[in-house]
Amino acid sequence: MTILNEDDVLERLEAQSDLPSFMRVAHDILLSGIRQFLPSLFVDNDEEIVEYAVKPLLARSGPLDDIDVALRLIYALGKMDKWLYADITCFSQFCDFVQHSKETVQFHDDVTYDFIANLNSITQNATLFNAIKSMKYSDFSIYSEVRYGNLVKTALSLAVTSLLKELVW
């Protein structure tokens, strides 16, 4: 399992040029963070338990390889705050929506703004959210779609890193 660090996460996210690939990478990063966090729920470094019980649960085809199942377990065990559970669930659902949408969803689209407006990790940062909101509702002759899209991408990258900080860092 790859250990996540903030610089690598930001580089991977920044390298994505469109929202579908960004969301796919963000989903993979969040799943890696959850997979990194999960063993701490089960064991106190008992090698036998890790080898014969935990590893099969976390295997690529194991039941906890699904982000939604793993999130529900962590939340049900009381090891995750409700806002964190809600944000990661929103990321998972929005990723699924973007991947299966007939139209290509972009960073500057209204549906992306609606997604951001529902993320606690962004709305709790009043300065960032107000900047996004003012750009969203301003005259685009002042702000271009590209600049607005880049701000949204930055906000989503910061959201992913703050979610990971709550999980593993």
VOBA-1610 file (N, C-alpha, C; in pm, whole numbers, padded with zeros to 5 digits, always signed):
BEGIN
Met+00085-00118+00000Met+00000+00000+00000Met+00089+00124+00000Thr+00057+00218-00084Thr+00132+00342-00094Thr+00092+00436+00020Ile+00192+00489+00088Ile+00166+00587+00192Ile+00146+00723+00124Leu+00037+00788+00157Leu+00003+00916+00095Leu+00074+01031+00166Asn+00125+01125+00088Asn+00173+01249+00148Asn+00113+01364+00069Glu+00105+01478+00135Glu+00032+01592+00079Glu+00086+01640-00055Asp+00217+01646-00069Asp+00276+01693-00196Asp+00240+01602-00312Asp+00249+01470-00291Asp+00215+01375-00398Asp+00067+01385-00435Val-00017+01400-00334Val-00161+01412-00359Val-00190+01536-00443Leu-00133+01649-00403Leu-00156+01773-00479Leu-00102+01764-00621Glu+00015+01702-00638Glu+00071+01685-00773Glu-00019+01600-00860Arg-00068+01489-00805Arg-00155+01400-00882Arg-00284+01470-00923Leu-00341+01546-00832Leu-00465+01617-00862Leu-00441+01730-00962Glu-00334+01804-00945Glu-00303+01915-01035Glu-00276+01867-01177Ala-00226+01746-01192Ala-00193+01693-01325Ala-00318+01661-01408Gln-00435+01661-01346Gln-00558+01627-01418Gln-00613+01752-01485Ser-00642+01741-01614Ser-00686+01859-01689Ser-00838+01873-01699Asp-00910+01766-01670Asp-01056+01775-01679Asp-01120+01717-01553Leu-01245+01752-01529Leu-01314+01712-01408Leu-01331+01560-01396Pro-01369+01488-01502Pro-01383+01342-01486Pro-01253+01275-01440Ser-01140+01312-01498Ser-01014+01250-01455Ser-00976+01298-01315Phe-01002+01423-01283Phe-00975+01475-01149Phe-01055+01396-01046Met-01183+01377-01071Met-01268+01306-00974Met-01228+01161-00961Arg-01186+01098-01069Arg-01140+00959-01064Arg-01016+00949-00975Val-00921+01040-00995Val-00799+01040-00914Val-00831+01074-00768Ala-00919+01172-00745Ala-00958+01208-00609Ala-01023+01089-00539His-01109+01017-00611His-01174+00899-00556His-01070+00793-00518Asp-00975+00769-00607Asp-00870+00671-00579Asp-00785+00712-00459Ile-00755+00840-00449Ile-00676+00890-00336Ile-00754+00875-00205Leu-00881+00911-00206Leu-00962+00896-00085Leu-00977+00749-00046Leu-00994+00661-00144Leu-01001+00517-00114Leu-00869+00469-00055Ser-00757+00516-00106Ser-00627+00479-00049Ser-00615+00527+00095Gly-00663+00647+00121Gly-00661+00699+00257Gly-00746+00615+00351Ile-00861+00575+00304Ile-00949+00490+00386Ile-00884+00354+00409Arg-00824+00298+00304Arg-00755+00169+00318Arg-00637+00179+00415Gln-00573+00293+00417Gln-00461+00316+00508Gln-00512+00328+00652Phe-00631+00385+00670Phe-00689+00405+00802Phe-00752+00278+00859Leu-00811+00195+00775Leu-00890+00080+00820Leu-00818-00016+00915Pro-00694-00055+00890Pro-00631-00151+00982Pro-00627-00105+01127Ser-00622+00026+01148Ser-00617+00076+01286Ser-00748+00049+01360Leu-00855+00020+01288Leu-00983-00011+01352Leu-00984-00151+01413Phe-00903-00240+01358Phe-00916-00380+01391Phe-00812-00437+01486Val-00692-00389+01480Val-00584-00460+01550Val-00493-00366+01628Asp-00423-00429+01720Asp-00317-00360+01794Asp-00184-00422+01753Asn-00157-00417+01622Asn-00033-00469+01563Asn-00013-00618+01585Asp-00120-00694+01593Asp-00110-00840+01603Asp-00091-00894+01461Glu+00028-00946+01432Glu+00061-00990+01296Glu-00032-01098+01244Glu-00074-01190+01331Glu-00162-01299+01288Glu-00299-01245+01246Ile-00352-01153+01323Ile-00482-01094+01288Ile-00471-01016+01158Val-00363-00940+01144Val-00343-00863+01021Val-00337-00957+00901Glu-00258-01062+00911Glu-00237-01153+00798Glu-00362-01231+00759Tyr-00433-01286+00856Tyr-00542-01378+00824Tyr-00682-01317+00828Ala-00696-01201+00887Ala-00830-01141+00893Ala-00836-01006+00822Val-00743-00919+00851Val-00751-00783+00797Val-00714-00778+00650Lys-00603-00840+00610Lys-00561-00836+00470Lys-00668-00888+00374Pro-00734-01001+00404Pro-00841-01045+00312Pro-00958-00946+00302Leu-00988-00876+00412Leu-01095-00777+00408Leu-01059-00658+00319Leu-00929-00624+00318Leu-00883-00508+00245Leu-00830-00540+00105Ala-00828-00669+00070Ala-00777-00709-00062Ala-00857-00639-00172Arg-00796-00627-00288Arg-00861-00557-00400Arg-01002-00609-00430Ser-01027-00734-00405Ser-01162-00787-00430Ser-01235-00811-00297Gly-01177-00766-00188Gly-01238-00784-00057Gly-01357-00691-00036Pro-01436-00720+00066Pro-01558-00641+00089Pro-01531-00495+00124Leu-01415-00465+00181Leu-01386-00327+00221Leu-01311-00250+00113Asp-01299-00307-00005Asp-01237-00236-00117Asp-01334-00137-00180Asp-01459-00143-00141Asp-01562-00050-00189Asp-01565+00068-00092Ile-01547+00189-00144Ile-01538+00307-00060Ile-01664+00327+00024Asp-01780+00300-00032Asp-01905+00321+00041Asp-01920+00223+00157Val-01884+00097+00135Val-01891-00003+00241Val-01792+00030+00352Ala-01670+00064+00315Ala-01568+00097+00414Ala-01609+00220+00495Leu-01663+00322+00428Leu-01708+00443+00499Leu-01818+00411+00599Arg-01913+00331+00557Arg-02024+00296+00647Arg-01972+00224+00771Leu-01876+00134+00753Leu-01819+00062+00865Leu-01748+00157+00961Ile-01664+00242+00907Ile-01589+00336+00992Ile-01685+00427+01067Tyr-01786+00477+00998Tyr-01883+00566+01062Tyr-01965+00491+01167Ala-02008+00369+01135Ala-02088+00289+01229Ala-02009+00256+01355Leu-01878+00241+01344Leu-01795+00213+01461Leu-01763+00339+01541Gly-01812+00453+01495Gly-01791+00578+01566Gly-01650+00633+01552Lys-01580+00596+01446Lys-01441+00639+01427Lys-01428+00751+01326Met-01542+00809+01287Met-01540+00916+01187Met-01652+01015+01220Asp-01621+01144+01212Asp-01723+01246+01233Asp-01823+01245+01119Lys-01943+01289+01149Lys-02051+01289+01049Lys-02016+01375+00928Trp-01955+01493+00948Trp-01921+01582+00837Trp-01820+01516+00744Leu-01724+01442+00801Leu-01622+01374+00721Leu-01687+01263+00639Tyr-01772+01185+00702Tyr-01847+01080+00634Tyr-01928+01140+00518Ala-01998+01251+00546Ala-02081+01315+00444Ala-01997+01366+00328Asp-01883+01428+00356Asp-01799+01483+00249Asp-01743+01373+00160Ile-01691+01268+00220Ile-01633+01160+00138Ile-01743+01089+00059Thr-01859+01073+00119Thr-01972+01014+00047Thr-02011+01103-00071Cys-02014+01234-00050Cys-02045+01327-00160Cys-01943+01315-00272Phe-01814+01306-00236Phe-01711+01289-00338Phe-01736+01161-00417Ser-01767+01053-00348Ser-01791+00926-00415Ser-01910+00934-00510Gln-02018+00993-00463Gln-02139+01004-00545Gln-02118+01098-00663Phe-02049+01210-00641Phe-02025+01303-00750Phe-01931+01241-00854Cys-01832+01167-00807Cys-01742+01097-00900Cys-01822+01001-00987Asp-01912+00925-00927Asp-01996+00832-01001Asp-02083+00907-01101Phe-02141+01018-01060Phe-02224+01099-01149Phe-02142+01149-01268Val-02024+01204-01241Val-01940+01261-01347Val-01896+01152-01445Gln-01862+01035-01393Gln-01815+00927-01479Gln-01926+00872-01570His-02051+00877-01522His-02161+00819-01599His-02249+00922-01669Ser-02214+01047-01659Ser-02292+01153-01724Ser-02276+01146-01875Lys-02385+01168-01946Lys-02379+01166-02093Lys-02304+01287-02146Glu-02317+01398-02075Glu-02245+01522-02109Glu-02120+01530-02023Thr-02013+01584-02077Thr-01892+01602-01999Thr-01913+01715-01899Val-01898+01682-01772Val-01912+01782-01665Val-01777+01850-01647Gln-01780+01982-01633Gln-01656+02059-01623Gln-01648+02130-01488Phe-01528+02179-01457Phe-01505+02248-01331Phe-01597+02370-01314His-01629+02439-01422His-01707+02562-01413His-01858+02540-01423Asp-01904+02417-01435Asp-02048+02390-01450Asp-02124+02413-01320Asp-02254+02443-01335Asp-02340+02466-01219Asp-02346+02345-01126Val-02351+02226-01182Val-02360+02106-01100Val-02234+02089-01013Thr-02121+02133-01063Thr-01997+02127-00984Thr-02005+02227-00870Tyr-02058+02345-00897Tyr-02077+02444-00789Tyr-02171+02388-00683Asp-02279+02324-00724Asp-02373+02265-00628Asp-02303+02159-00543Phe-02217+02081-00603Phe-02139+01981-00530Phe-02051+02049-00425Ile-01979+02152-00467Ile-01890+02225-00376Ile-01969+02288-00260Ala-02086+02341-00291Ala-02168+02407-00189Ala-02218+02308-00084Asn-02205+02179-00111Asn-02247+02077-00015Asn-02130+02012+00059Leu-02009+02058+00034Leu-01892+02000+00100Leu-01854+02084+00222Asn-01861+02024+00338Asn-01823+02094+00461Asn-01678+02139+00458Ser-01592+02059+00397Ser-01449+02091+00393Ser-01422+02216+00310Ile-01515+02258+00228Ile-01501+02382+00152Ile-01585+02493+00216Thr-01709+02466+00249Thr-01796+02572+00301Thr-01751+02621+00438Gln-01681+02539+00514Gln-01631+02582+00645Gln-01513+02678+00631Asn-01449+02680+00514Asn-01343+02776+00485Asn-01411+02896+00418Ala-01457+02990+00500Ala-01538+03101+00450Ala-01468+03183+00342Thr-01339+03206+00358Thr-01266+03285+00259Thr-01267+03217+00123Leu-01238+03089+00121Leu-01235+03013-00004Leu-01375+03005-00066Phe-01473+02968+00015Phe-01608+02952-00039Phe-01664+03085-00089Asn-01639+03193-00017Asn-01687+03324-00062Asn-01619+03367-00193Ala-01492+03333-00210Ala-01422+03364-00336Ala-01485+03288-00452Ile-01516+03161-00429Ile-01581+03080-00533Ile-01719+03137-00564Lys-01794+03167-00460Lys-01930+03218-00479Lys-01930+03352-00552Ser-01839+03441-00516Ser-01837+03571-00583Ser-01794+03558-00729Met-01701+03467-00757Met-01662+03444-00897Met-01775+03379-00975Lys-01844+03286-00911Lys-01953+03214-00977Lys-02062+03310-01022Tyr-02094+03407-00938Tyr-02206+03496-00968Tyr-02164+03633-01022Ser-02037+03643-01059Ser-01991+03770-01115Ser-02008+03769-01267Asp-01987+03882-01325Asp-01989+03895-01470Asp-01863+03829-01525Phe-01879+03732-01614Phe-01763+03659-01665Phe-01676+03741-01759Ser-01716+03864-01786Ser-01623+03948-01861Ser-01508+03989-01769Ile-01534+03987-01638Ile-01429+04016-01541Ile-01347+03889-01513Tyr-01416+03781-01488Tyr-01351+03653-01459Tyr-01382+03554-01570Ser-01284+03492-01623Ser-01308+03395-01730Ser-01349+03260-01670Glu-01411+03178-01752Glu-01446+03042-01709Glu-01322+02964-01669Val-01212+02989-01736Val-01088+02918-01706Val-01039+02953-01565Arg-01039+03081-01532Arg-00996+03123-01398Arg-01089+03067-01292Tyr-01218+03073-01318Tyr-01315+03019-01223Tyr-01296+02868-01208Gly-01278+02799-01321Gly-01254+02654-01317Gly-01128+02619-01240Asn-01024+02700-01256Asn-00899+02676-01182Asn-00919+02696-01032Leu-01000+02794-00993Leu-01029+02815-00852Leu-01107+02697-00796Val-01203+02648-00871Val-01280+02531-00828Val-01188+02410-00813Lys-01100+02390-00908Lys-01005+02278-00902Lys-00917+02289-00778Thr-00869+02409-00749Thr-00788+02432-00630Thr-00868+02402-00503Ala-00992+02448-00500Ala-01077+02424-00383Ala-01100+02275-00362Leu-01125+02203-00471Leu-01147+02058-00460Leu-01019+01988-00415Ser-00904+02033-00463Ser-00776+01975-00420Ser-00755+01997-00271Leu-00786+02117-00224Leu-00774+02146-00081Leu-00871+02063+00001Ala-00990+02040-00054Ala-01088+01957+00015Ala-01036+01814+00031Val-00978+01759-00076Val-00924+01622-00069Val-00814+01615+00037Thr-00723+01712+00038Thr-00614+01707+00136Thr-00667+01724+00278Ser-00768+01808+00298Ser-00820+01823+00434Ser-00894+01698+00479Leu-00960+01628+00387Leu-01026+01502+00423Leu-00921+01397+00460Leu-00813+01393+00384Leu-00706+01298+00415Leu-00640+01330+00549Lys-00626+01457+00580Lys-00567+01495+00710Lys-00651+01438+00823Glu-00781+01440+00807Glu-00868+01384+00910Glu-00857+01232+00920Leu-00827+01168+00808Leu-00816+01021+00806Leu-00678+00970+00849Val-00573+01019+00785Val-00443+00951+00801Val-00325+01039+00838Trp-00330+01167+00818Trp-00210+01245+00841Trp-00203+01297+00982
//
